[in-house]
Amino acid sequence: MLLPHGLEGLGPEHSSARPERFLQLCAGDNIQVCNPTTPSQYFHLLRRQIKSTYRKPLVILTPKSLLRHPLAVSKLEDLASGFFQTVLDDADNLKGPETILFCSGKIYYELFTRRRELESHKTAIVRLEQFYPFPETRIKEVLKKYDRAKSWCWVQEEPANMGGWQFVRPRLEALSGKIFSYIGRTAASSPATGFPTIYKQEQAAILEQAVGPPVGEKEQAAVS
């Protein structure tokens, strides 16, 4: 199942594939729920589905804006070799980051862009590409790498009572022994407001809390 998912300033029916409902159904390795963020990841995920020796339903969340996002690209060699990675560690391989942000889906590119604009080296961004079966082994490797970090967060653009937060929180905390903070929209009765202006305000607040204010606002605050 390919289900469009990702808040982009439009109405509720355009914004959410209701991943939280599929995650509630996950038990006993019955289905697969994935949210690939690159063309190569999508390709290798489909290839895994065809080549694997087991047969389980595959639910894929597919943000529409990543079809044309300039950063959501892959090299030919990424398609020709490799495999689907359930977790994508920070590509910049930061040394001694203080804050670790776990996220899934298109919000990664907004977090990455803000971090690059601020030239920050204190925040690492980890992408969860597969919600279920939950990739415990791979996550343990990432957690061990960042064991000295001071702050651990889950970032999502969905309301707190939707998306992956309720599903991943107990699992991440059980694996790490750490308390994860939530960064995202407050709980809501609707997946999206349907008002572009409100969407932009809420999205900006998420990025500011997770990584920091835009460059202009940061410089202005320093002067003040």
C-alpha positions in Angstrom: 0.0 0.0 0.0 1.4 3.4 -1.0 -0.3 6.0 1.1 0.4 9.8 0.7 1.4 11.2 4.0 3.0 14.4 5.1 1.8 17.8 6.3 2.2 20.4 3.6 -0.2 23.1 4.5 -3.3 21.5 2.9 -6.4 19.9 4.4 -6.6 16.9 6.8 -7.4 14.4 4.0 -4.3 15.5 2.1 -2.0 15.4 5.1 -2.3 12.1 6.9 -2.3 8.4 5.9 -3.2 7.8 9.6 0.0 5.9 10.4 -0.9 5.7 14.0 -3.8 3.4 13.0 -1.6 1.0 11.2 0.9 1.1 14.1 -1.8 0.1 16.5 -2.4 -3.0 14.3 1.3 -4.1 14.5 1.9 -7.3 16.5 3.6 -10.6 16.0 5.5 -9.4 12.9 2.2 -9.3 11.0 2.9 -6.3 8.7 5.6 -3.8 7.7 5.2 0.0 8.1 7.9 2.1 6.4 8.6 5.7 5.6 11.5 5.9 3.1 13.0 9.3 2.5 15.3 8.7 -0.5 14.7 7.2 -4.0 17.3 4.5 -3.3 15.6 3.6 0.0 12.3 3.3 -1.8 13.8 1.2 -4.6 15.5 -1.2 -2.2 12.4 -1.4 0.0 10.3 -2.6 -3.0 13.1 -4.9 -4.1 13.2 -6.4 -0.6 9.5 -7.0 -0.7 9.9 -9.0 -4.0 13.1 -10.8 -3.2 12.4 -11.7 0.5 11.5 -15.3 1.4 8.6 -14.1 3.6 5.3 -12.5 2.6 4.0 -9.8 4.8 1.8 -6.8 3.8 3.9 -3.6 3.3 2.5 -0.2 4.1 4.6 2.7 2.8 4.1 6.3 3.8 4.9 8.5 0.8 5.3 12.3 1.3 4.2 14.0 -1.9 6.7 16.9 -1.6 9.7 14.6 -1.7 8.9 13.8 -5.3 10.3 17.2 -6.2 12.5 18.0 -3.2 16.1 19.0 -4.4 17.7 17.1 -1.4 15.6 13.9 -1.8 17.9 12.4 -4.5 20.1 9.4 -4.9 23.1 8.5 -7.0 22.9 5.7 -9.6 25.4 3.7 -7.5 23.0 4.0 -4.6 20.4 2.2 -6.7 22.8 -0.3 -8.2 24.1 -1.5 -4.9 23.2 -1.6 -1.2 20.0 -2.5 0.6 17.1 -1.0 2.4 18.3 0.5 5.7 15.7 0.5 8.5 17.5 3.4 10.2 19.6 6.1 8.6 22.2 7.6 10.9 23.3 11.2 10.5 25.2 11.5 7.2 27.5 14.2 8.6 29.0 11.9 11.2 29.2 14.6 13.8 31.6 14.2 16.7 30.2 14.5 20.2 26.7 16.0 19.4 24.8 17.1 22.5 21.3 16.6 21.2 20.0 13.6 19.2 16.9 14.1 17.2 15.0 11.0 16.0 12.5 11.6 13.3 10.8 9.9 10.3 9.7 11.2 6.9 10.0 14.6 5.2 10.5 16.6 8.4 14.1 15.3 8.2 14.9 17.6 5.3 13.5 20.7 7.1 15.6 19.8 10.2 18.7 19.2 8.1 18.3 22.5 6.2 17.8 24.5 9.4 20.9 22.9 10.9 23.0 23.6 7.8 21.8 27.3 7.8 22.9 27.6 11.4 26.1 25.7 10.8 25.4 23.8 14.0 27.4 20.7 15.0 25.7 20.0 18.3 22.6 18.3 16.9 22.6 14.9 15.2 19.5 13.8 13.2 18.6 10.1 12.9 15.9 8.9 10.5 13.6 6.0 11.4 12.8 4.5 8.0 10.9 1.5 9.3 8.5 1.7 12.2 7.6 -2.0 12.2 9.0 -4.5 12.7 10.8 -2.2 15.0 14.6 -2.3 14.1 15.9 -2.8 17.6 19.4 -4.1 16.6 20.1 -1.1 14.4 18.8 1.4 16.9 21.0 0.0 19.6 24.0 0.6 17.4 23.0 4.2 16.9 22.2 4.7 20.6 25.6 3.3 21.6 27.3 5.7 19.2 25.7 8.7 20.8 25.8 7.5 24.4 27.3 10.7 25.7 24.6 13.0 24.3 22.8 15.1 26.8 19.4 15.4 25.2 17.2 12.9 23.3 14.1 13.9 21.3 11.5 12.6 18.9 10.5 15.1 16.3 7.4 14.8 14.2 5.1 17.2 12.3 1.9 15.2 13.2 -0.1 16.1 16.3 1.1 14.3 19.5 -1.8 11.9 19.5 -1.0 10.8 15.9 2.0 9.9 13.9 4.8 7.7 15.4 5.3 9.3 18.9 3.1 7.1 20.9 4.5 4.0 19.2 8.2 4.7 19.3 8.4 6.4 22.7 8.2 3.3 24.9 10.4 1.3 22.5 13.2 4.0 22.3 13.2 4.6 26.0 13.3 0.8 26.8 16.3 0.3 24.4 18.2 3.4 25.6 17.3 3.7 29.2 16.9 7.4 28.6 13.9 9.8 28.6 12.9 11.1 25.2 11.3 14.5 24.8 8.6 15.3 22.3 8.9 18.0 19.7 5.9 18.5 17.5 2.3 19.7 17.3 0.1 19.4 20.4 -2.6 16.8 20.4 -5.5 17.6 18.1 -8.8 16.2 16.9 -7.9 16.7 13.2 -4.7 15.7 11.4 -4.3 19.3 10.0 -5.9 22.7 10.3 -6.2 23.3 6.6 -4.9 26.9 6.9 -1.5 27.5 5.3 -0.6 30.4 7.6 -1.2 28.3 10.7 0.6 25.4 9.2 3.7 27.6 8.6 3.6 29.0 12.1 3.4 25.5 13.7 6.1 24.1 11.4 8.4 27.0 12.2 7.9 26.4 15.9 8.9 22.8 15.6 12.1 23.6 13.7 13.0 26.4 16.2 12.5 24.1 19.2 14.4 21.2 17.6 17.4 23.0 16.0 17.1 26.7 16.6 15.6 29.9 15.2 16.3 31.0 11.6 19.7 32.8 11.0 18.1 36.3 10.8 16.1 35.9 14.0 19.2 34.4 15.8 21.4 37.4 14.8 18.6 39.8 15.8 18.3 38.1 19.2 22.0 38.3 19.8 22.0 42.1 19.0 19.1 42.7 21.4 
